Amino acid sequence: MKTVIQRVSKASVTIEGKKVADIKSGLLILLGIINEDTMEDIQWLTKKIVNLRIFNDDNGVMNTSVKDINGGIIVVSQFTLHASTKKGNRPSYIKAAKPDIAIPLYQKFVQQIENELGKKVQTGEFGADMKVELLNDGPVTILIDSKDKV
């Protein structure tokens, strides 16, 4: 699993003119899934994300997590994170998992991040044409790939 994690002052997801997710301070997580991803990837990644110390403490030092600040989280499925751009100018998405594999893993990821965070998280809609708005705070953007644990 690949993720792009963005610390945000606010973020939202709109589908067909209707806002389906909206948070203030917290994380916007873009999630890309491949066929080889497992529950082990989900557990490692969600624990890592919820405990990332990327929010400022009282001294202005990035030393607190989204859990510590009781921040919100939006998770958005993003198959394009697995784009291959090695040949030509049109990206290939061959590595991205098809919906029959990706949807259950996406749902398990959301459920596990809720378990780690201790509260409900918001989501986009898998496969929908989404408009994602965010105010990146910092900016702080972190890339994590569960296949690069070591």
DONUVEX-899223 format. One record per residue (C-alpha): x, y, z; residue in one letter. Coordinates in steps of 0.1 Angstrom, whole numbers, always signed. Each point is the difference from the previous one (the first is absolute). Example, Ala and Ser with C-alpha at 12.3 -4.5 7.8 and 13.67 -1.06 7.14 Angstrom:
BEGIN
> x_y_z_residuo
> +123_-45_+78_a
> +14_+34_-7_s
END
This chain:
BEGIN
> x_y_z_residuo
> +0_+0_+0_m
> +12_+35_-8_k
> -13_+30_+18_t
> +4_+38_-4_v
> -7_+15_+34_i
> -6_+37_+2_q
> -3_+20_+32_r
> -29_+23_-6_v
> -17_+30_+17_s
> -31_-11_-19_k
> -10_-24_-27_a
> -32_-12_-17_s
> -12_-24_-27_v
> -29_+9_-24_t
> -17_-24_-23_i
> -25_+12_-26_e
> -4_+33_+18_g
> -6_-16_+35_k
> +26_+3_+27_k
> +5_-35_+14_v
> +30_+6_+23_a
> +11_+31_+19_d
> +27_+4_+27_i
> +18_+28_+17_k
> +36_-7_+14_s
> +11_-36_-8_g
> +12_-22_-28_l
> -11_-5_-36_l
> +12_-35_-10_i
> +2_-11_-37_l
> +2_-38_-1_l
> +12_-22_-29_g
> -5_-37_+1_i
> +17_-29_-19_i
> -10_-37_-3_n
> +28_-10_+24_e
> -12_+21_+29_d
> -11_-18_+31_t
> -15_+5_+34_m
> +36_+2_+13_e
> +6_+31_-22_d
> -32_+16_+13_i
> +9_-6_+36_q
> +35_+13_-3_w
> -10_+30_-21_l
> -30_+11_+21_t
> +20_-2_+32_k
> +28_+20_-16_k
> -23_+27_-13_i
> -20_+6_+31_v
> +31_+3_+21_n
> +21_+21_-24_l
> +12_+30_+20_r
> -5_+27_-26_i
> -21_+25_+19_f
> +15_+28_+20_n
> +1_-2_+38_d
> -2_+31_+23_d
> +36_+9_-9_n
> -7_+0_-38_g
> +19_-33_-5_v
> -15_-29_-20_m
> -4_-23_+29_n
> -37_-10_+2_t
> -21_-23_-21_s
> -35_+3_-15_v
> -12_-22_+29_k
> +16_+24_+26_d
> -17_+30_-15_i
> -34_-18_-5_n
> +2_+9_-36_g
> -21_-11_-29_g
> +9_-24_-28_i
> -13_-3_-36_i
> +10_-31_-19_v
> -2_+1_-38_v
> +7_-29_-23_s
> +26_+10_-26_q
> +9_-27_-26_f
> +23_+24_-18_t
> +26_-2_+28_l
> +11_-32_-17_h
> +5_+16_-35_a
> +30_-12_-19_s
> +15_+28_-21_t
> +31_-19_-13_k
> -12_-2_-36_k
> -15_+27_-21_g
> -21_+29_+14_n
> -32_-19_+8_r
> +1_-15_+35_p
> -7_-37_+4_s
> -22_-11_+30_y
> +6_-37_-5_i
> +13_-4_+36_k
> -30_+15_+16_a
> -24_-26_+14_a
> -34_-5_-17_k
> -31_+10_+19_p
> -8_-36_+11_d
> +33_-1_+20_i
> +4_+37_+7_a
> -35_+8_+15_i
> +2_-26_+28_p
> +36_+11_+9_l
> -11_+36_-1_y
> -29_-7_+23_q
> +23_-19_+24_k
> +25_+28_-1_f
> -27_+25_+10_v
> -13_-22_+28_q
> +35_-6_+13_q
> +9_+36_+0_i
> -32_+7_+19_e
> +10_-27_+26_n
> +35_+16_+3_e
> -14_+36_+3_l
> -28_-9_+23_g
> -26_+18_-21_k
> -18_+1_-33_k
> +19_+12_-31_v
> -15_+15_-31_q
> +5_-13_-35_t
> -4_+7_-36_g
> -19_-25_-22_e
> +20_-28_-16_f
> +0_+5_-38_g
> -19_+33_+0_a
> +10_+32_-18_d
> +10_+19_+32_m
> +10_+36_+5_k
> +24_+2_+28_v
> +8_+33_+17_e
> +26_+6_+26_l
> +20_+26_+17_l
> +34_-17_+6_n
> +13_+11_+34_d
> +38_+7_+0_g
> +0_-14_-27_p
> +5_-35_+14_v
> -3_-28_-24_t
> +13_-35_+8_i
> +3_-30_-24_l
> -2_-35_+15_i
> +1_-33_-18_d
> -7_-31_+21_s
> +24_-20_-22_k
> +29_+22_+12_d
> -3_-9_+37_k
> +37_-8_+5_v
END
